[in-house]
């Protein structure tokens, strides 16, 4: 399938050539260790995030497939849509100027940030529809945010926070604001519908972000909020309504499951959306062989990409080495002497 570039505002999609991957004849590529940190660090702490805890609580078997076996999930439009909106909004607030970017500038930020990974299985008209929808969402956000634009304390505030004796929780807060001397945490959501205030107050993710805010800045935020940018609704909750101790307990319990290695499947309604259902022992059927075959084909495509990247890197390094040698061996130019 052809790789489609994101659309600039008002521009049609151009036809691209199909991406051609090639394999090294010998299938050889450099051995390397994964660059992601280990699940359990040298200090014995389990490296967790909200998404890891959420997956683990829903189904330990899915957690195992994702974070221990490191099997790739299936790219989905919703994930690409969410990552594109998040990146554009990060750029919107990260310009370090007191005046807000214009609507056209925000749309240009979307163009630069557009993630087409989850759309490649869709036809071109469907891809255009999703992109136009993202444009409308950001136009709507601009109308709401621009009149009260302010520079945040931080966007994408990264944290690595020890919790108890067994967990290290990592992640990034979408936005930390400062209003009237108080910190306020904001997380963007691209759900089609907003959640209730009760649901937001019970959000483990927001409780983690509140604790992370204290870890980063030495104090808890006054409020935590979910900004449902598609629904154009912000649901904010006072910090006193957030169960921080309950969040610490859930984090510690998740770390305990990982340390014990108890990855048993928990079948339920979420299985219909699980990328690994066809290979899960809770759902034995003949599709498992086909699913493994698809995973093997994806691994082969990744191997070809690595082979190509290594070959390109070796060629560049060899060229640099030749140029360094020539420069080192070249005679130094003689500067003309000044005339008396």
PLY file of the C-alpha trace (Angstrom):
ply
format ascii 1.0
element vertex 340
property float x
property float y
property float z
element edge 339
property int vertex1
property int vertex2
end_header
0.00 0.00 0.00
1.25 3.50 -0.70
2.42 5.65 2.19
0.29 8.77 2.43
1.74 12.02 3.72
-0.46 14.22 5.90
-2.44 16.93 4.22
-1.53 20.59 4.52
-4.59 22.74 5.11
-6.76 22.74 2.00
-4.40 20.54 -0.02
-5.29 17.17 -1.61
-3.31 14.04 -0.91
-0.54 13.44 -3.42
0.13 9.95 -4.72
3.31 8.47 -3.24
5.45 5.65 -4.45
5.13 2.40 -2.55
7.78 1.94 0.10
10.10 -0.81 -1.06
11.94 -2.70 1.64
14.82 -4.94 0.74
16.54 -7.73 2.61
20.25 -8.34 2.92
21.00 -11.50 0.90
22.56 -13.17 3.90
19.98 -11.84 6.33
22.83 -10.39 8.39
22.52 -7.37 10.60
24.34 -6.24 13.67
23.34 -7.76 16.99
22.12 -5.19 19.44
20.34 -5.01 22.75
16.90 -3.36 22.94
17.25 0.30 23.87
14.22 0.24 26.16
14.93 0.03 29.91
14.36 -3.38 31.52
11.01 -4.08 33.12
12.74 -4.73 36.45
15.66 -2.43 37.16
18.95 -3.30 38.88
17.49 -1.97 42.14
14.65 -4.50 41.94
11.99 -1.89 41.22
9.39 -2.64 38.54
9.25 0.05 35.86
5.57 0.88 35.41
3.44 3.47 33.67
-0.29 4.08 33.71
-0.76 2.13 30.46
1.24 -0.79 31.83
-0.75 -0.88 35.06
-4.02 -0.54 33.15
-3.09 -3.45 30.87
-1.96 -5.55 33.82
-5.16 -4.93 35.76
-7.31 -5.77 32.74
-5.38 -8.90 31.71
-1.96 -10.05 32.95
-1.60 -12.26 29.86
-1.93 -9.25 27.55
0.64 -7.44 29.71
3.02 -10.36 29.24
2.61 -10.36 25.47
3.14 -6.58 25.27
5.88 -5.88 27.80
7.71 -9.15 28.38
7.44 -10.92 25.02
7.36 -7.42 23.42
5.03 -8.52 20.65
3.93 -5.55 18.53
0.34 -4.43 18.68
-1.72 -3.69 15.59
-1.56 -0.02 14.49
-5.00 1.54 14.85
-6.53 4.79 13.58
-7.57 5.84 17.09
-4.00 5.59 18.38
-2.56 7.55 15.46
-5.32 10.15 15.78
-4.63 10.59 19.48
-0.87 10.85 19.10
-1.27 13.42 16.29
-3.62 15.62 18.34
-1.36 15.38 21.38
1.72 16.38 19.38
-0.05 19.35 17.79
-1.29 20.61 21.16
2.16 20.21 22.66
3.53 22.42 19.90
0.67 24.90 20.42
1.70 25.50 24.04
5.44 25.00 23.63
6.27 27.99 21.42
7.46 30.15 24.37
5.69 33.27 23.08
2.98 35.11 25.03
0.65 35.33 22.02
-1.17 32.17 20.91
-0.36 30.60 17.55
-2.96 31.38 14.92
-5.46 28.79 13.77
-3.49 28.29 10.56
-0.32 27.79 12.58
-2.05 25.18 14.72
-3.21 23.36 11.58
0.35 23.48 10.27
1.47 21.92 13.56
-1.02 19.11 12.95
0.40 18.64 9.45
3.92 18.32 10.84
2.81 15.96 13.62
0.41 13.75 11.64
0.97 10.05 12.34
-0.26 7.97 9.41
0.79 4.61 10.86
-2.68 3.51 11.89
-4.30 4.57 8.60
-2.24 2.68 6.07
-4.80 -0.10 5.71
-7.53 2.43 4.83
-8.28 3.78 1.39
-7.37 7.34 0.54
-10.84 8.83 0.99
-11.05 7.37 4.49
-7.62 8.76 5.38
-8.73 12.20 4.16
-11.87 11.96 6.31
-9.84 11.26 9.47
-7.41 14.08 8.73
-10.20 16.60 8.10
-11.81 15.51 11.37
-8.54 16.21 13.21
-8.42 19.66 11.61
-11.95 20.44 12.79
-11.14 19.27 16.33
-8.16 21.60 16.51
-10.07 24.52 15.01
-12.64 24.00 17.74
-9.90 23.81 20.39
-8.32 27.02 19.08
-11.60 28.92 19.39
-11.82 27.86 23.03
-8.17 28.19 24.08
-6.85 31.20 22.16
-8.80 33.93 24.02
-7.39 32.75 27.38
-4.01 31.59 26.08
-1.27 31.30 28.69
2.15 29.74 28.78
2.16 26.59 30.89
4.78 25.64 33.44
5.61 22.61 31.30
4.33 20.50 28.44
5.07 16.79 28.29
6.59 16.93 31.79
8.55 13.67 32.01
8.84 11.95 35.38
10.43 8.86 36.90
8.91 8.51 40.36
9.66 5.84 42.98
6.47 4.58 44.67
6.86 2.42 47.74
9.71 -0.09 47.74
8.84 -2.02 44.58
7.80 0.37 41.80
9.22 3.13 39.62
6.43 4.90 37.77
7.32 6.76 34.57
5.35 8.89 32.16
4.73 12.44 31.01
2.07 14.95 31.97
0.51 16.63 28.93
0.41 20.08 30.54
1.09 21.70 33.92
-0.46 25.15 34.37
0.12 27.81 37.01
-2.92 29.92 37.96
-3.24 32.13 41.02
-0.12 30.59 42.50
-1.49 27.02 42.23
-0.46 24.19 39.92
-3.06 22.49 37.73
-2.58 19.27 35.76
-4.25 18.81 32.35
-4.36 15.61 30.31
-5.78 15.49 26.77
-8.23 12.80 25.73
-9.53 12.12 22.23
-12.53 10.00 23.24
-15.65 10.85 21.29
-17.57 11.41 24.52
-16.54 13.04 27.78
-16.50 11.05 31.01
-18.39 11.98 34.14
-16.79 13.90 36.97
-17.00 10.76 39.13
-15.08 8.80 36.51
-12.42 11.51 36.27
-12.06 11.65 40.07
-11.44 7.88 40.07
-8.87 8.00 37.27
-5.66 6.21 38.24
-3.85 8.12 35.51
-4.73 11.50 37.01
-3.83 10.30 40.50
-0.42 9.25 39.15
-0.01 12.66 37.51
-0.90 14.42 40.76
1.76 12.40 42.60
4.22 13.09 39.78
3.51 16.82 40.04
4.45 16.67 43.72
7.57 14.67 42.80
8.63 17.22 40.16
7.64 20.50 41.82
7.49 19.72 45.52
3.74 20.23 45.88
0.49 18.68 44.79
-1.59 20.41 42.12
-4.76 22.24 43.13
-6.72 20.35 40.47
-6.40 17.65 37.86
-8.40 17.74 34.64
-9.19 15.75 31.53
-9.59 17.90 28.44
-11.83 15.94 26.07
-10.76 17.83 22.96
-13.14 16.03 20.57
-16.18 16.62 22.76
-14.83 20.11 23.62
-15.40 19.60 27.35
-12.95 19.98 30.25
-13.72 18.01 33.41
-11.66 19.23 36.38
-11.51 17.69 39.85
-10.11 19.20 43.05
-7.09 17.39 44.47
-9.00 16.64 47.67
-11.31 14.36 45.66
-8.45 12.25 44.29
-7.64 8.99 46.10
-3.85 9.22 46.22
-3.40 6.45 48.78
-5.57 4.15 46.70
-3.40 4.93 43.68
-0.23 4.05 45.62
-1.82 0.75 46.66
-2.74 -0.13 43.06
0.78 0.70 41.87
2.32 -1.51 44.55
-0.09 -4.35 43.75
0.84 -4.16 40.06
4.54 -4.31 40.93
3.84 -7.39 43.08
2.16 -9.21 40.18
5.17 -8.54 37.95
7.65 -9.67 40.60
5.64 -12.85 41.18
5.28 -13.50 37.43
1.60 -14.38 37.60
0.45 -13.73 34.04
-2.83 -15.62 33.79
-5.43 -14.49 31.25
-8.66 -12.92 32.45
-11.20 -13.32 29.62
-13.83 -10.63 29.32
-15.51 -8.18 26.99
-12.21 -6.40 26.29
-10.94 -9.54 24.54
-12.81 -8.51 21.39
-10.40 -5.55 21.02
-7.23 -7.36 22.13
-4.42 -7.61 19.57
-3.38 -10.97 21.02
-6.69 -12.81 21.32
-5.88 -15.27 18.54
-2.76 -16.52 20.35
-4.15 -16.34 23.89
-4.59 -19.69 25.68
-7.99 -18.47 26.93
-9.28 -18.53 23.33
-7.89 -21.69 21.67
-8.75 -21.92 18.00
-7.20 -22.53 14.61
-6.52 -18.83 14.08
-3.47 -18.95 16.37
-1.28 -20.35 13.61
-2.34 -17.56 11.24
-1.73 -14.95 13.93
1.76 -16.26 14.60
2.42 -16.24 10.89
1.43 -12.57 10.69
3.70 -11.75 13.63
6.54 -13.58 11.89
5.91 -11.59 8.71
5.96 -8.34 10.68
9.21 -9.42 12.32
10.66 -10.08 8.88
9.67 -6.60 7.70
11.30 -5.06 10.77
14.42 -7.14 10.13
14.60 -5.81 6.58
14.28 -2.24 7.85
17.10 -2.81 10.34
19.24 -4.35 7.60
18.72 -1.34 5.38
19.43 1.13 8.20
22.62 -0.70 9.21
23.80 -0.77 5.60
23.16 2.97 5.27
24.95 3.67 8.56
27.98 1.61 7.52
28.20 3.45 4.20
28.07 6.85 5.92
30.66 5.82 8.52
32.97 4.49 5.81
32.66 7.76 3.89
33.39 9.79 7.01
36.44 7.66 7.74
37.80 8.23 4.24
37.25 11.98 4.47
38.90 12.13 7.90
41.91 10.29 6.52
42.21 12.59 3.52
41.98 15.68 5.70
44.59 14.31 8.09
47.02 13.51 5.24
46.48 16.71 3.28
49.35 19.23 3.48
48.61 22.33 5.45
48.09 25.38 3.24
50.86 27.96 3.35
49.63 31.41 4.21
51.12 34.16 2.04
53.73 36.25 3.79
53.02 39.88 4.33
54.97 42.22 2.08
57.41 44.42 3.97
0 1
1 2
2 3
3 4
4 5
5 6
6 7
7 8
8 9
9 10
10 11
11 12
12 13
13 14
14 15
15 16
16 17
17 18
18 19
19 20
20 21
21 22
22 23
23 24
24 25
25 26
26 27
27 28
28 29
29 30
30 31
31 32
32 33
33 34
34 35
35 36
36 37
37 38
38 39
39 40
40 41
41 42
42 43
43 44
44 45
45 46
46 47
47 48
48 49
49 50
50 51
51 52
52 53
53 54
54 55
55 56
56 57
57 58
58 59
59 60
60 61
61 62
62 63
63 64
64 65
65 66
66 67
67 68
68 69
69 70
70 71
71 72
72 73
73 74
74 75
75 76
76 77
77 78
78 79
79 80
80 81
81 82
82 83
83 84
84 85
85 86
86 87
87 88
88 89
89 90
90 91
91 92
92 93
93 94
94 95
95 96
96 97
97 98
98 99
99 100
100 101
101 102
102 103
103 104
104 105
105 106
106 107
107 108
108 109
109 110
110 111
111 112
112 113
113 114
114 115
115 116
116 117
117 118
118 119
119 120
120 121
121 122
122 123
123 124
124 125
125 126
126 127
127 128
128 129
129 130
130 131
131 132
132 133
133 134
134 135
135 136
136 137
137 138
138 139
139 140
140 141
141 142
142 143
143 144
144 145
145 146
146 147
147 148
148 149
149 150
150 151
151 152
152 153
153 154
154 155
155 156
156 157
157 158
158 159
159 160
160 161
161 162
162 163
163 164
164 165
165 166
166 167
167 168
168 169
169 170
170 171
171 172
172 173
173 174
174 175
175 176
176 177
177 178
178 179
179 180
180 181
181 182
182 183
183 184
184 185
185 186
186 187
187 188
188 189
189 190
190 191
191 192
192 193
193 194
194 195
195 196
196 197
197 198
198 199
199 200
200 201
201 202
202 203
203 204
204 205
205 206
206 207
207 208
208 209
209 210
210 211
211 212
212 213
213 214
214 215
215 216
216 217
217 218
218 219
219 220
220 221
221 222
222 223
223 224
224 225
225 226
226 227
227 228
228 229
229 230
230 231
231 232
232 233
233 234
234 235
235 236
236 237
237 238
238 239
239 240
240 241
241 242
242 243
243 244
244 245
245 246
246 247
247 248
248 249
249 250
250 251
251 252
252 253
253 254
254 255
255 256
256 257
257 258
258 259
259 260
260 261
261 262
262 263
263 264
264 265
265 266
266 267
267 268
268 269
269 270
270 271
271 272
272 273
273 274
274 275
275 276
276 277
277 278
278 279
279 280
280 281
281 282
282 283
283 284
284 285
285 286
286 287
287 288
288 289
289 290
290 291
291 292
292 293
293 294
294 295
295 296
296 297
297 298
298 299
299 300
300 301
301 302
302 303
303 304
304 305
305 306
306 307
307 308
308 309
309 310
310 311
311 312
312 313
313 314
314 315
315 316
316 317
317 318
318 319
319 320
320 321
321 322
322 323
323 324
324 325
325 326
326 327
327 328
328 329
329 330
330 331
331 332
332 333
333 334
334 335
335 336
336 337
337 338
338 339
